């Protein structure tokens, strides 16, 4: 049976029931309703934020505290076109609108429906107090009476500054958890503030006022106008009216589950009696045992780190999971007594399973110790692992395509190097492979790996570094030499040129530049012509081996690219001059051609 290591499956467990839960939210107070008899003021929704802290005593219900901060905006809807009062045109309008803030603090029961630990639905009922402040609204205009203009309060509300207002709130929230402790939520709420007192404006002596108007025609022009009543409608007694709103929100949820304690004692295998706590503590005070799992290679005895380990009930439910540490060990705390299967997987190979029985738990509790089990890697093949580096540096290469070819069958498999340049393959014993790495801007030649030369009883792993060169890097061919004043390819030079031929055959998209260099003796012109002939000879040799000439560039550099101080008229030894006489090849990035 093949399985995959995973985190504890919250969809199949229902064990996180008792404990604290914190929800932090932000949202939109969408439908505010202010019952304050102001026909020409609308109250608009705005943002809200808040939090809830609940303590659940069991799976179904708990008690909690809510805090919320809500914002609304008053908006005057009073018309200002063609207003007339007592035969005068109303003009020079001024509008003031101040936002309303509401804070709520409440406590009450929380009810929860949950089928598993992955998701649940909560309903919260809260009663508490609120502070409500702001909402001053004034639209004024003037009429040009004589001798001085008169200002009219066309639409006015004095706002609120109410404290400790009795309030109630109900909310419905859906939670989805990614782990035992962290989740996200969506919700909807309704909040009601009872008998909220208004302010009385000290200037007008009213909490609200406005002018009613009727439609008519201008006697002079005949155009449609709105004629204001002679007197404003005023409410001098504050209205203790309700305010309520409905909104939506989203946020994060954090769980702090209470660690369960055993509520009944069990038979103590040490003293052969049933005791009340705190006696026989290994049996009575601990609901489960600590389980230590060691992953080991059966053949070499190596301890295996980074092995995925799961603890599975008989019904298939995974109750614990983890990775082994550098010592090949993973520990699970407080595992409830029962019958379990321990499974492991390393680099897509399943380890030999082990079992934990009720008898193991009885022995663990009697001794106050740990259940220790081993799972064994029994596959007798190797694991090939290593890193990809830029040649002659310590720079690791991420995202390189590593190709492993099985030479007897020519079957190939690929993987991509990790962020630290690491790669892994499973390889057979007594077999030859080739491996190479490629990435945009990099290349490598094939390297051979013969697993016959490795001893499986000594180690499960074959460690092999892959080296890739960047395009454009000059690589020296040390054994390409020419007779004096000649450009003929000598037999001793053929192995290095065959290396280039083999590289180009195995990488059919590569283009190569071959450059020949001389020392500084003789004239510049002579050295330039000689180096070009030698570069051409090297290219011709490669073409004769079946490589398309269009993939090759020959370049005679003469003495223009010396590697040391030995320029014209500088006395140097023969060894120093030899350093400058060389042939190099350079991989040309394809996108440049």
N, C-alpha and C positions, 0 to 999 in steps of 0.2 A: 504494500500500500504506500503510495506517495502522499506526503502531506507537506504543508508549508508552515514554518514557524510564524506566529502572529501574536499580537497583544491579546490580553484577556478579552474574550468576546462579550462585550457588554450586552449584546442582543440576546444572549442565552443565559445571563445571570440575573439574579434579583436579590442581591445580598446587601446593597447599599441603601439602608432604610432609615437608620437612626443617626442623627447628627445635625450640625449646622449647615446652612446653605446661604450664600451671599449672592445677590443678583444686583448688578449695576446696569443702568439703562439710560437711554436717550431716545427721544421721540418727538411726536407732533401732537399738540393739543388741538384737535381738529374741529370740534363742534362746541364752542363755548356758548352758554345761554345765560344772559343776565336779565333777570325778571325785575327790572327797575323802572318800567313805564317811561322809557325814553324812545319815542317812535322814530326819531331821526338819528339814532346812533346804533350802528352795527358793531358787534364785537368779533374780531377776527382771531383765528387760531395762530399759534406761534410755537416755539420750541418748548420742550420740557426735559427735565433730567431728574433722576432719583435713584433710590436703591431700596432693597428689601433684605432684611436679615431674618431668616426663619430657623427655628429648631424643630425638627421632626422627631416625634417620640416613637413613631413606628412607620410602617409603609404608607399609611393612609392619611395621617393628619399631624399637624403641629401648630405652633404659635409663632407669630412674627411681628416685626415692626417695619413700617414703611416711612420713608421720607421722600417728599417730592417738591420740586420747584417748577412752577408753571408760569408762562408769560402769555398775555393776550394784548391786543391792540384795539382801542376804540377807533371807530371811523365814522365821521359825520357824513350823513347822506342828505343833509338839508340842501335844497336847490338854491342857486344864487343867480339864476338868469332872470332878468326882467322883474325884479322885486320892487314893489311900491308900498309906501306907507304914508297915509294921510296926504296923498297927492305928490309925494316926493319919491324920487328914485333912490333905492338903497344901493350904496356902493362902498368902496374901500373896505373890502372884507378881510378879516384876519382869522386864522384858524390855529388853535392849539390842541394837540392830542398827545397825552402822556400814557405810556404803556402801563399795564396792570401786572403786578407780580403776586403770585399766590404760593405760599409755603404750607405744606401739610405734614403733620406728624401723627401717625396712627398706629394702633396695636389691635391685633385680633387673630382669629383662627385661620389656618391654611389647610386646604384639603388637596389631596394629590391622588391622581390615578396613574399607576405605572404597572406595565406588564413585564418590564425588564429594566436593567440599569442603563440602557442606551437612551431612552426617551421617557418623558412623562408630561402630564398636563396638570397644572395647578390652578386652583381657584382660591383667591385671597379675599377675605372680608376684613375691613379695618374701620375702626372708629377712633376719632381723635380730634385735634384742634388745628385751626389754620389761622394764618395772618394774611390779610389781603390789603394791598396798598397800591395807589395810583389810579389812573383812569380819568383824570381831570380833562374835560373836553369843553371847548368854547369856540363857537363861530360868531363873530360880531361883525356888524356893518354900520355905516353912518348914513344919515339923511341931512341934506343941506338946509337945515332950518335957520331962521334968522333970529337973533344976531349970531348964534353959535351953532355949529353942527351938533346933532344929537346921535349918540352911539346906542345901538340896539343890540341886546343879547339874543341873537336869533335862535341859537341852539346851544344848550349849556347843561353840563352835569358836573357836580362838584367832586365826584370820585369817591375813593374809599381810603380809610386808614383804620381798619378793623383788626383787633387782636383777639386771640383765643376764641375763634368762631367754631362752634360745634360742627363737625364735618364727618362724612362717611365716604368710604371708597370700596369699590369692588373691582377685581381684575381677574382676567383669565390669561394664563401664560403657558406656552408650549416650550419645553426644554429639550435640547438634543446634546448629548454628551459625547465628546471624543475620547475621553479617558475617565478614570474613576473620579478625578477632581475637576476637570475643566469642560465647560460646554457653552453653548450659545442659546439665546431664547428670542421669541417673538411674543408680543402680547397686546391686549386691548384693555382699557380701563374706563370706568365711569366714576366721577367724583362729584359729591354734592356738599355745598356749604349752606347751612341753615340760618335764615334770618340775619343776613349780613347788613349791619347798619351803614348808611351812607353818611358822607360829610355834609355839612351845611356851609354854603359859601358865605363868608362874612361880609362880602360886598352886596350881594343880592338878598341874603337872608333866606335862600332857597337851596334845596338839594338839586333840583332840576328846573329848567324853564325853557320854553320855546314858543315861537309865534306860529299859530295856525294861519293858513292863508287860503284864499279862494281864487279861482281863475276868473279873469275878466278881460276887458279891452281898454286900451289907453284912449281917453276921450279926445285927445288931440290927433293922434296918429292912427288910431284904430287897431294897433298891433296888440297881440295877446300879452297879458301881463299877469303876475301873481300878486294879489292885493293882500297885505298882511292885516290881521285883526288889529284893532286899536290897542289892545292890551295883550300882554304875554300870558300864556298858561304857566302857572308856577306851582311847585310843590314845596311848601315851606316846612312840612313835616317829613323827616327822613323815612324812607321806605326800608323796613327791615325785611328785605326780600331775598329769596334763594338765588344762589348762583350754582350752576352745574356745568360740567363739560365731559366730553368723551374724546379719547385719543388712542393713538397706537404708539408702540415703542419696540425697541430691540436692544440687545445687549449681551453681556457675558454672565455666566453663572459659575460659581465656584462652590464645590462641595467639600465639606470637612466631616467625613463619616466618622461616627463614634466607633472605636474599637470594641467589638463585642467581647463580653466576658461570659464564661460559663455560669449559668444560674443554678445548676444542680451538680452535685458531686458524683463522681463515678467510683467504681471499685478500684482501690489502690493496690497495685500489684506488689508494692514494696512491703507494706504492713498488713496486707490481706484484710483491710477493713474499709468501710465507707465513712469518710470524715467530712465535717463541715470546714469551709475555709477558716483560717489560713493554713490549717494542717493539710498534709499531703498535697502541697501546692502544685507539684508537677502534674497531678491529676486534676485538681479542682479549679485552680486559678487560670489555667491555660486552655483555650479552646482547641488548640492544635499544636503541632510540632514544627520545629525547624527542619527543613529538608535540604541537604547538601548533595548536589549532583556534580560528578566529575566526568568530563569527556576525555577519553583516552584512545590512542591508536593501539589496536590489539597486537599488531605485528611489531612495531618499533617501541611501544611503550611510551611514546610521546604524549604529553598533555596538550589538549587541543583548545586553544583560545578561539573566540568569536564563533563558537558553535551555538546554533539556535536550539534552545531546549524548551519543551513544553511539558506541562503536567496535565494529564487528561483523565477525566472520569470514565467510568465504564460505559456511560451513555454517549461518549464522544465530546462532552463539554470540556473546553480548555479552561482550567481555573488559574493557572499561572504560566508565565512565559518569560524568557530572558536569554541573554547571551553569556557564555562563559568568559571569565576574566583571563588575565595573562597566565594564571595558574591552572586554567582549564576547568574552573569551578564556577557554578552559579548556585546561589542560596535563596530558597523561598521560606519566608517567615510565617509562622502561625497558620499552617495548613491544617484544615479540619480533618479529623480522622476519617478514614475510608479506604477504598481500594482504588489505586491509580495506576496508570501506565505512564512511564517516562520515555519520551521520544526525543531524538536529536537529529539534526541535519547540519552537515558541513559542506559547503560548496556544492550543493545540489545532490549530495550523497547521503542517504539515510543511515544513521547509526543503529546498532543492534539495540532493541528496546529492553527496558527493565521494568519491573513491577514493584509497587509498594502495596502492602496488605495491611489489614487491621492489626495483625500481629506485630508488624513493625511499629505501629503507633502505640500499642500497649507497652512494648519494650522501651520505646522512647520516653513515654510518660513516667514509667517506673524508674528509669534512670535519670530523668531530667536532662536528657542529652539530645543528640541530633540523629536523624535518620540519614545515613550516608549510602548513596548508590552510585554505581558506575554505568555509563553507556559507552559501548565500544564501537570504534570505527573498524570494520572488518574487510573492507574492499582492499584487495592486494595491489591495486594500481597506484600510481603516483598523483600528486597534486603539483602542477607546475605553477609557480607564482613568482612575481618579481615586479620591478618598476621600469618605466620608460624614462630615459634621460636624454638630454641633448649631449651628443658625443663630447667627451673631454671636459664636461662641466658637471656640476651638481644640480643643475636645473631639471626638475621633473616635468614631464610633458603630459598635460591633461587632454583627453579627447582624441588620443591617437588610436587609429584602427590597427589592432594587433591581429595578424593572420597566422594561424598555426596549420601547417600542412602535414598530413600523415603520409610519409613517403611511399610505403608499400601500396596504398590504395589511391593516393593523391586526393583523399578526402580533406576538405578544408573547413575550419571553423574560425569564427571571428569574435572578438570582444573589443570593447572600448575602454581605454585606460581611465581610471578614476581621477578625482580632483588632485590626488597625490601621486598620480602616474602609475598606480598599481593595476595589475591584471592577474587573472587566474584562469587556468585550464585544468581539466582532468585528463591525464595521459596514461597510456598503457605501458606495461613493462616490456623490456626487450624489443623496443621499437625505435625507429629513427623518425625524426620530425625536422621540419624547417620552420623558422619563425622570422617574421619581419614586421616592422611598424611603419605606418604611413599617416601623414596628416598634411593638410594644406600648408605648403611652405617648408615641409620636411620630407625626408626620404631615408630609407635604410636598405642595406643589402640583406639577403637571406643569411641566417645563421643556422647551423645544424645542431640539433640536440639528439644525442643517442642515449636513451634511457638504460641501455645495457650496462653503461658505465656507472650506474648508481645502484646502491644497495638498499633494497626496500626494508630490510630488517634494521637498518640504521636510522632511516627517516622516511616519513610519509611525503616529505616535500622536496622538490627540486627548485632551487632558487636560481633565477636567470635574469640578468638585466638586459634590456633591449636598448640599443643606442641608435638614435636618429640624428641625422645631420640636417642643418637648415639649407634650403636652396641658396645657391650663390657662394657657398663656402668652398674654398680651394682645398683640394685633398692631394697631397704629394704622392707620386708614384716613385718609390725610392730606387727601383731597379731598372729604370729605363735609361740606358746609356748609349752613346754613339761614338764611333771612331772619329779621330781628329778630322775636322772639316768634312764629315760625312753625315748623311741623313738616313742611311739604311737601318732598318730595324734588325737588331741583333737577337739571336736566340735567347739570350739571357733576359731580354726585355719582354718576351712574349707572355710570361705568367701575369705580369702586372696589367698588360693590355687585355688579356683574356678575362681578368677580373672585371674590367670595365664592360667588356662584351657581355659577360654573364649578368651583370647588374642591369644593363639596358634590355636584355631579353626578358628578364623577369619583371621589369617595370616598363612596359611598352609605351608609357606616356612621357617618360623622361627625355629631356634633351641635355646634351653634354657638350661642354666646351673643353677642348684640350689645348693647353698652352705650353709652349717650350721657352725656356729661359737660358741665357748664357751668362758667363762671368763678364767682367769689364775689360778683359784683354782683347785686343784688336779694336777696330773702329766700330762706331755705333752702326754705321750702314752695313758693314760686313756681318756683325752680330745679329742685326734685325733680319737680314735675308737668310742666314743660316738657321735661326730659330724658327722662321716660318716654314722652311723646307722640312725641318724635323717634325713640327706640329702636323704638317700635311701628311708626312709618312705615317705618323701615328693614327691619323684619321683614316687613311687608306687601308691600313691593316684592319681596323675595326669594321670598315665597310665590307672588306673581303670576307669577314666572318658573318655576314648576313644582316648587318644593321643599316637601315635606311640612312643615306647621306644627309637627308633633310633634318635628321635628328642630331647632327654633329656640327660643331663649329671649331675650326682650327685657328689658333692665334699665336703668332710669333711675337714674343715680348722683348726679344733681344736682351739688352742689359738694363732695361728701363725699370725693372722691379727687383732690385737687389735686396737680399735679406740681411745684409750686414754692411760694414763700413767700406767694403772693398770697391770703391768707385775708381774712376780713371786716375792713374798716377799715385794711387795709395798703395804702398808696399804691403802685401798680404802673403801668408803662407799658402801652400797648395791646398791644405785642408779648408782654409777659409774660402778659397776660390771655389772649391767643390760644392760648398753649401749653395752657391748661387746657380750652379749648373743643375737644372732640374726640369722635370715634366710634371705638370699638375692637371687634374681634371676638376671641373666644376659643374655641379648640377644646376641647370638653368630652369628657373621657375617657368612653368608652361604658360602662365597667363601673360608673360612678357613677350610671347611670340605669336 
